[in-house]
């Protein structure tokens, strides 16, 4: 919810999120908050050195879904 150590920035994100929660009218509604990350995604340095247990558990499923999305794997009927 913001840069590490940026308490005010994190507070602003939280307050805007709560504001949107008050205004949302139906499930699945999408609101875009007026915040941008100051770094390019590939240059961010916040990822931990080891992948999370959930990612590790689902890694092969994630890779398969990405290949299917790119058209590299043809789905078979069950």
HUJO-V600355 format. One line per field, one symbol per residue. burial: I if it has 24 or more other ideal C-beta (glycine too) atoms within 12 Angstrom, else O. A space follows every 10 residues. Layout:
# HUJO-V600355
burial = ???
This chain:
# HUJO-V600355
burial = OOOOOOOOOO OOOOOOOOOO OOOOOOOOOO OOOOOOOOOO OOOOOOOOOO OOOOOOOOOO OOOOOOOOOO OOOOOOOO
